[in-house]
Amino acid sequence: RLLVPSLEGETLRAAKERADAEAIQVFVRNLRELLLASPMGQKRVLAVDPGFRTGCKVVVLDAQGNLKHYCAIFPTQSERQKEQAAATVRELCQKFKIEAIAVGNGTASRETEAFLRELQLDAPVVMVDESGASIYSASEAARDEFPDHDVTVRGSVSIGRRLQDPLAELVKIDPKSIGVGQYQHDVDQAALKKSLDDVVMSCVNAVGVEVNTAS
């Protein structure tokens, strides 16, 4: 009467611990790959946060990741707005000598990428994982960096910087918000946090830090 429930509970606890450990390892592997993705380096970037109804938020970053210009374009609406969007993008690429275009992989990303490729610009168009960009854009770090800009501009800046240097940008976000694993709310939260923080430190140690430009 007493042994069976006790053994059941013990077995379930052991199985849950094993499952947690495996799930956390998946997080760790995915996060390490994401943080150590090859940076494009110090290039002038046009970053686009795609959208249908609200349009695409466009920002221009210099080689150090500083915000130089921002605006909105509507390439998926009417033909006239698409032409205006094309003219705006061409003008920005020419004016700021853009070397790469980063497109967030959220809503309307395929349509936006197709639109940019149609323009046949000199700069390569690269899809960037935007997981956690919205978390960053509403964070205290983003408010300190861009007190005069709204969350949409901050999100676009984050997308562009992820192309320039993924590690430098992603360390600003809580690792759990980057979307690198499953069931993060079901596993042991303390163990998950410790493991992910260890990965971030390990990656930063492995790469090193440019003290003059690091956040």
Residue frames as qw, qx, qy, qz and C-alpha x, y, z in Angstrom:
[[0.000, 0.885, 0.465, 0.000, 0.00, 0.00, 0.00],
 [0.212, -0.918, 0.091, 0.323, 2.80, 2.46, 0.86],
 [0.550, -0.332, 0.538, 0.546, 5.69, 1.08, -1.20],
 [0.502, 0.482, 0.602, 0.391, 3.99, 1.20, -4.62],
 [0.130, 0.967, 0.203, 0.087, 3.13, 4.98, -4.59],
 [0.411, -0.804, 0.291, 0.317, 6.57, 5.74, -3.14],
 [0.595, -0.122, 0.617, 0.501, 8.38, 3.74, -5.83],
 [0.414, 0.708, 0.498, 0.281, 6.19, 5.27, -8.56],
 [0.064, -0.994, -0.031, 0.084, 7.03, 8.78, -7.36],
 [0.512, -0.611, 0.455, 0.397, 10.74, 7.94, -7.15],
 [0.601, 0.184, 0.635, 0.450, 10.79, 6.43, -10.66],
 [0.291, 0.858, 0.375, 0.198, 8.92, 9.40, -12.15],
 [0.238, -0.935, 0.144, 0.222, 11.29, 11.84, -10.44],
 [0.573, -0.363, 0.567, 0.468, 14.33, 9.99, -11.80],
 [0.512, 0.466, 0.601, 0.400, 12.82, 9.90, -15.31],
 [0.091, 0.972, 0.214, 0.032, 12.00, 13.65, -15.09],
 [0.389, -0.784, 0.321, 0.363, 15.57, 14.44, -14.03],
 [0.582, -0.048, 0.639, 0.500, 16.97, 12.45, -16.97],
 [0.364, 0.717, 0.519, 0.290, 14.56, 14.16, -19.38],
 [0.115, -0.980, -0.033, 0.160, 15.47, 17.59, -17.95],
 [0.499, -0.557, 0.463, 0.476, 19.19, 16.88, -18.34],
 [0.527, 0.233, 0.654, 0.491, 18.72, 15.82, -21.97],
 [0.198, 0.881, 0.404, 0.148, 16.48, 18.83, -22.78],
 [0.260, -0.911, 0.132, 0.294, 19.02, 21.19, -21.22],
 [0.559, -0.273, 0.566, 0.540, 21.80, 19.61, -23.32],
 [0.426, 0.589, 0.569, 0.386, 19.75, 20.31, -26.47],
 [0.050, -0.987, -0.142, 0.051, 19.45, 23.97, -25.34],
 [0.483, -0.691, 0.343, 0.416, 23.18, 24.12, -24.65],
 [0.579, 0.052, 0.607, 0.542, 24.19, 22.69, -28.05],
 [0.302, 0.753, 0.491, 0.318, 21.80, 24.93, -29.98],
 [0.176, -0.973, -0.048, 0.141, 22.78, 28.05, -28.05],
 [0.550, -0.498, 0.424, 0.520, 26.50, 27.39, -28.56],
 [0.510, 0.309, 0.602, 0.531, 25.99, 27.00, -32.34],
 [0.121, 0.899, 0.379, 0.182, 23.96, 30.20, -32.48],
 [0.330, -0.904, 0.091, 0.256, 26.41, 32.27, -30.44],
 [0.485, -0.453, 0.545, 0.512, 29.42, 30.99, -32.38],
 [0.638, 0.647, 0.402, 0.111, 27.84, 31.56, -35.82],
 [0.568, 0.082, 0.192, 0.796, 30.28, 33.23, -38.20],
 [0.027, 0.783, 0.225, -0.579, 30.08, 37.02, -37.96],
 [0.596, 0.709, 0.247, 0.284, 29.98, 39.00, -41.18],
 [0.574, -0.118, -0.065, 0.808, 32.27, 41.51, -39.53],
 [0.045, -0.604, -0.179, 0.775, 32.39, 45.28, -39.79],
 [0.187, 0.307, 0.660, 0.660, 30.15, 45.89, -42.79],
 [0.286, 0.104, 0.104, -0.947, 27.65, 48.67, -43.42],
 [0.039, 0.258, 0.965, 0.042, 24.28, 46.94, -43.09],
 [0.458, -0.148, -0.170, -0.860, 20.72, 47.70, -44.15],
 [0.030, 0.090, 0.952, -0.290, 18.51, 45.78, -41.68],
 [0.469, -0.171, -0.366, -0.785, 14.86, 45.04, -42.45],
 [0.245, 0.100, 0.847, -0.461, 12.25, 43.87, -39.92],
 [0.161, -0.181, -0.712, -0.659, 9.49, 42.57, -42.26],
 [0.244, 0.353, 0.684, -0.590, 5.74, 43.04, -41.79],
 [0.175, 0.486, 0.735, 0.439, 2.53, 43.16, -43.80],
 [0.097, -0.865, -0.483, -0.094, 0.09, 45.64, -42.27],
 [0.340, -0.885, 0.005, 0.318, 2.62, 47.86, -40.48],
 [0.516, 0.814, -0.262, 0.056, 5.17, 47.64, -43.29],
 [0.866, 0.028, -0.228, 0.444, 8.88, 46.80, -43.07],
 [0.335, -0.927, 0.097, 0.136, 10.97, 48.71, -40.58],
 [0.781, 0.445, -0.089, 0.428, 14.30, 49.60, -42.21],
 [0.395, -0.883, 0.152, 0.204, 17.44, 50.81, -40.42],
 [0.659, 0.626, -0.292, 0.297, 20.93, 51.64, -41.65],
 [0.726, -0.648, 0.119, 0.196, 23.90, 50.66, -39.45],
 [0.278, 0.829, -0.486, -0.013, 27.48, 51.73, -39.97],
 [0.679, 0.298, -0.660, 0.121, 30.37, 49.25, -39.74],
 [0.091, 0.223, -0.736, 0.633, 30.44, 49.64, -35.92],
 [0.215, -0.444, -0.869, 0.025, 26.71, 48.93, -35.59],
 [0.009, 0.351, 0.321, -0.880, 25.67, 52.53, -34.91],
 [0.334, 0.678, 0.654, -0.041, 22.22, 53.62, -36.10],
 [0.237, -0.138, 0.279, 0.920, 22.46, 56.08, -39.00],
 [0.381, 0.033, -0.283, -0.880, 18.95, 56.16, -40.48],
 [0.211, 0.227, 0.935, -0.173, 15.53, 54.55, -40.09],
 [0.445, 0.152, -0.187, -0.863, 12.26, 54.54, -42.04],
 [0.602, 0.173, 0.742, -0.240, 9.34, 52.26, -42.99],
 [0.258, 0.255, -0.620, -0.696, 8.56, 50.81, -46.44],
 [0.697, 0.179, 0.499, -0.482, 5.51, 48.89, -47.72],
 [0.116, 0.366, -0.767, -0.513, 6.67, 46.51, -50.46],
 [0.062, 0.187, 0.979, 0.052, 3.78, 44.04, -50.00],
 [0.299, 0.552, 0.469, -0.621, 0.90, 46.53, -50.33],
 [0.599, 0.742, 0.212, -0.214, -0.03, 48.28, -53.60],
 [0.777, 0.373, 0.162, 0.480, 2.10, 48.45, -56.74],
 [0.138, 0.883, -0.057, 0.445, 2.70, 52.18, -56.19],
 [0.562, -0.767, 0.280, -0.131, 3.95, 51.60, -52.64],
 [0.921, -0.071, 0.251, 0.289, 6.17, 48.78, -53.90],
 [0.575, 0.633, 0.057, 0.515, 7.78, 51.17, -56.40],
 [0.190, -0.894, 0.177, -0.365, 8.28, 53.76, -53.65],
 [0.818, -0.507, 0.268, 0.041, 9.84, 51.08, -51.44],
 [0.861, 0.234, 0.169, 0.419, 12.22, 50.04, -54.24],
 [0.302, 0.800, -0.049, 0.516, 13.29, 53.65, -54.79],
 [0.477, -0.816, 0.219, -0.241, 13.87, 54.15, -51.04],
 [0.903, -0.286, 0.256, 0.193, 15.99, 50.99, -50.71],
 [0.730, 0.459, 0.104, 0.496, 18.08, 51.86, -53.79],
 [0.046, 0.881, -0.101, 0.460, 18.64, 55.40, -52.49],
 [0.651, -0.705, 0.258, -0.113, 19.71, 54.18, -49.03],
 [0.926, -0.032, 0.214, 0.310, 22.08, 51.57, -50.50],
 [0.559, 0.618, 0.050, 0.551, 23.70, 54.19, -52.67],
 [0.158, -0.888, 0.106, -0.419, 23.84, 56.95, -50.05],
 [0.617, -0.667, 0.386, -0.160, 25.28, 54.81, -47.23],
 [0.394, 0.536, -0.741, -0.092, 27.31, 52.43, -49.47],
 [0.825, -0.253, 0.336, -0.377, 25.53, 49.38, -48.02],
 [0.153, 0.479, -0.856, -0.125, 27.59, 46.15, -48.05],
 [0.156, -0.132, -0.979, 0.012, 24.96, 43.67, -46.80],
 [0.519, -0.284, -0.121, -0.797, 21.20, 43.46, -46.24],
 [0.025, -0.010, -0.935, 0.355, 19.82, 41.60, -43.20],
 [0.549, -0.252, -0.343, -0.720, 16.18, 40.44, -43.27],
 [0.412, -0.207, 0.708, -0.535, 14.44, 39.13, -40.14],
 [0.195, -0.015, -0.931, -0.307, 12.84, 35.71, -40.58],
 [0.256, 0.290, 0.684, -0.619, 9.46, 36.63, -39.04],
 [0.469, 0.645, 0.565, -0.213, 6.11, 37.47, -40.66],
 [0.489, 0.861, 0.056, -0.129, 6.37, 38.50, -44.34],
 [0.420, -0.636, 0.516, 0.391, 10.06, 37.57, -44.48],
 [0.606, 0.164, 0.678, 0.382, 9.77, 35.49, -47.68],
 [0.348, 0.842, 0.388, 0.140, 7.90, 38.22, -49.53],
 [0.143, -0.956, 0.165, 0.194, 10.36, 40.88, -48.33],
 [0.551, -0.399, 0.606, 0.413, 13.38, 38.76, -49.29],
 [0.566, 0.436, 0.614, 0.336, 11.92, 38.15, -52.77],
 [0.164, 0.968, 0.191, 0.001, 11.27, 41.91, -53.18],
 [0.296, -0.837, 0.358, 0.288, 14.87, 42.77, -52.21],
 [0.606, -0.132, 0.668, 0.411, 16.35, 40.12, -54.51],
 [0.495, 0.707, 0.477, 0.168, 14.28, 41.48, -57.43],
 [0.013, 0.982, -0.055, -0.179, 16.09, 44.82, -57.01],
 [0.868, 0.296, -0.038, 0.398, 19.39, 43.09, -57.90],
 [0.192, -0.953, 0.219, -0.080, 21.45, 45.21, -55.54],
 [0.470, 0.582, -0.620, 0.237, 25.21, 44.77, -55.14],
 [0.266, -0.429, 0.695, -0.512, 24.84, 43.81, -51.46],
 [0.333, -0.085, -0.935, -0.091, 23.98, 40.19, -50.51],
 [0.605, -0.398, -0.020, -0.689, 20.57, 39.59, -48.89],
 [0.313, 0.129, -0.894, 0.292, 20.85, 37.41, -45.77],
 [0.645, -0.539, -0.374, -0.392, 18.03, 35.93, -43.67],
 [0.128, 0.355, -0.665, 0.645, 18.65, 36.44, -39.94],
 [0.452, -0.448, -0.768, 0.068, 16.94, 34.58, -37.07],
 [0.106, -0.552, 0.080, -0.823, 15.04, 37.27, -35.18],
 [0.681, -0.486, -0.547, 0.017, 14.12, 35.15, -32.11],
 [0.562, -0.509, -0.330, 0.562, 14.36, 37.31, -29.01],
 [0.273, 0.290, 0.139, 0.907, 14.68, 40.60, -30.94],
 [0.343, -0.681, -0.330, -0.557, 11.34, 41.76, -29.52],
 [0.720, -0.577, -0.299, 0.241, 12.52, 40.82, -25.99],
 [0.559, -0.083, -0.025, 0.825, 15.68, 42.88, -26.52],
 [0.088, 0.487, 0.283, 0.822, 13.78, 45.84, -28.00],
 [0.483, -0.734, -0.254, -0.406, 11.67, 46.18, -24.84],
 [0.780, -0.306, -0.348, 0.422, 14.59, 45.56, -22.45],
 [0.326, -0.897, -0.022, 0.300, 16.37, 48.05, -20.25],
 [0.571, -0.265, 0.428, 0.648, 19.59, 47.61, -22.27],
 [0.332, 0.486, 0.564, 0.579, 17.78, 48.69, -25.46],
 [0.118, -0.934, -0.329, -0.067, 16.13, 51.64, -23.71],
 [0.481, -0.711, 0.153, 0.489, 19.53, 52.79, -22.47],
 [0.501, -0.044, 0.538, 0.677, 21.02, 52.47, -25.96],
 [0.032, 0.325, 0.532, 0.782, 18.11, 54.03, -27.89],
 [0.016, 0.414, 0.629, -0.658, 16.05, 56.17, -25.49],
 [0.275, 0.427, -0.045, -0.860, 14.62, 58.26, -28.36],
 [0.398, 0.163, -0.708, -0.560, 13.47, 55.36, -30.58],
 [0.802, -0.138, 0.177, -0.553, 10.53, 52.98, -30.31],
 [0.724, -0.236, 0.648, -0.033, 10.65, 49.19, -30.03],
 [0.831, 0.511, 0.219, -0.001, 10.32, 48.60, -33.80],
 [0.348, 0.853, -0.367, 0.125, 13.50, 50.56, -34.55],
 [0.385, -0.612, 0.672, -0.161, 15.38, 48.78, -31.74],
 [0.862, 0.066, 0.495, -0.091, 14.25, 45.38, -33.06],
 [0.726, 0.683, -0.014, 0.074, 15.52, 46.19, -36.56],
 [0.043, 0.832, -0.530, 0.161, 18.86, 47.35, -35.15],
 [0.653, -0.370, 0.645, -0.141, 19.17, 44.05, -33.28],
 [0.885, 0.363, 0.291, -0.012, 18.54, 42.10, -36.53],
 [0.505, 0.817, -0.237, 0.147, 21.28, 44.04, -38.35],
 [0.190, -0.738, 0.612, -0.211, 23.80, 43.64, -35.53],
 [0.854, -0.139, 0.488, -0.114, 23.15, 39.89, -35.39],
 [0.828, 0.541, 0.033, 0.141, 24.50, 39.70, -38.93],
 [0.223, 0.842, -0.401, 0.284, 27.56, 41.81, -38.09],
 [0.182, 0.356, -0.815, 0.420, 28.43, 39.97, -34.85],
 [0.665, -0.383, -0.542, -0.342, 25.94, 37.40, -33.48],
 [0.616, -0.244, -0.590, 0.462, 27.77, 36.85, -30.19],
 [0.157, 0.030, -0.241, 0.957, 28.05, 40.54, -29.27],
 [0.418, -0.236, -0.206, -0.853, 24.33, 41.06, -29.90],
 [0.717, -0.287, -0.576, -0.268, 22.87, 37.84, -28.46],
 [0.459, -0.090, -0.659, 0.589, 24.65, 38.15, -25.10],
 [0.164, -0.161, 0.177, -0.957, 22.32, 41.09, -24.38],
 [0.700, -0.188, -0.275, -0.631, 19.28, 38.78, -24.36],
 [0.644, -0.298, 0.619, -0.337, 18.25, 36.25, -21.70],
 [0.023, 0.268, -0.902, -0.338, 19.34, 32.94, -23.34],
 [0.317, 0.313, 0.869, -0.214, 15.90, 31.40, -22.67],
 [0.399, 0.696, 0.246, -0.544, 14.31, 34.03, -24.93],
 [0.072, 0.522, -0.614, -0.588, 16.40, 33.17, -27.98],
 [0.849, 0.258, 0.081, -0.453, 14.22, 30.16, -28.82],
 [0.293, 0.549, -0.773, -0.122, 16.92, 27.50, -29.06],
 [0.066, 0.040, -0.984, 0.159, 15.10, 24.59, -27.38],
 [0.491, -0.400, -0.562, -0.532, 11.73, 23.16, -26.44],
 [0.680, -0.567, -0.461, -0.058, 9.70, 23.13, -23.22],
 [0.357, 0.383, -0.432, 0.734, 11.93, 25.65, -21.47],
 [0.436, -0.478, 0.200, -0.736, 9.20, 26.29, -18.90],
 [0.925, -0.224, -0.188, -0.243, 8.91, 22.59, -17.99],
 [0.775, 0.158, -0.451, 0.414, 12.54, 21.85, -17.16],
 [0.591, -0.589, -0.285, 0.472, 14.34, 22.66, -13.92],
 [0.208, 0.956, 0.094, 0.185, 14.67, 26.46, -14.22],
 [0.410, -0.832, 0.343, 0.148, 17.73, 26.82, -11.97],
 [0.718, -0.150, 0.568, 0.373, 19.64, 24.10, -13.85],
 [0.552, 0.664, 0.393, 0.315, 18.63, 25.56, -17.24],
 [0.010, 0.997, -0.048, 0.057, 19.70, 29.08, -16.28],
 [0.539, -0.664, 0.457, 0.243, 23.05, 27.89, -14.92],
 [0.729, 0.109, 0.562, 0.376, 23.79, 25.75, -18.00],
 [0.442, 0.788, 0.309, 0.299, 22.88, 28.53, -20.46],
 [0.167, -0.971, 0.171, 0.034, 24.83, 31.17, -18.53],
 [0.667, -0.426, 0.515, 0.328, 27.84, 28.82, -18.56],
 [0.669, 0.420, 0.480, 0.382, 27.53, 28.47, -22.37],
 [0.196, 0.961, 0.100, 0.165, 27.44, 32.26, -22.84],
 [0.388, -0.838, 0.359, 0.135, 30.54, 32.70, -20.66],
 [0.750, -0.126, 0.558, 0.331, 32.31, 29.82, -22.41],
 [0.578, 0.643, 0.376, 0.332, 31.60, 31.28, -25.87],
 [0.018, 0.993, -0.072, 0.096, 32.71, 34.78, -24.87],
 [0.570, -0.643, 0.466, 0.210, 35.90, 33.31, -23.36],
 [0.765, 0.131, 0.526, 0.347, 36.57, 31.28, -26.51],
 [0.457, 0.753, 0.292, 0.372, 36.14, 34.25, -28.87],
 [0.423, -0.157, -0.148, 0.880, 37.48, 37.06, -26.70],
 [0.042, 0.872, 0.458, -0.169, 36.10, 40.58, -26.42],
 [0.381, 0.463, 0.109, 0.793, 36.92, 43.75, -28.34],
 [0.304, -0.492, -0.523, 0.626, 37.02, 46.04, -25.29],
 [0.048, -0.166, 0.105, 0.979, 36.66, 49.25, -27.30],
 [0.397, -0.074, -0.440, -0.802, 33.36, 48.28, -28.91],
 [0.318, -0.243, -0.915, 0.048, 31.83, 45.64, -26.60],
 [0.445, -0.643, -0.249, -0.571, 28.54, 46.35, -24.80]]
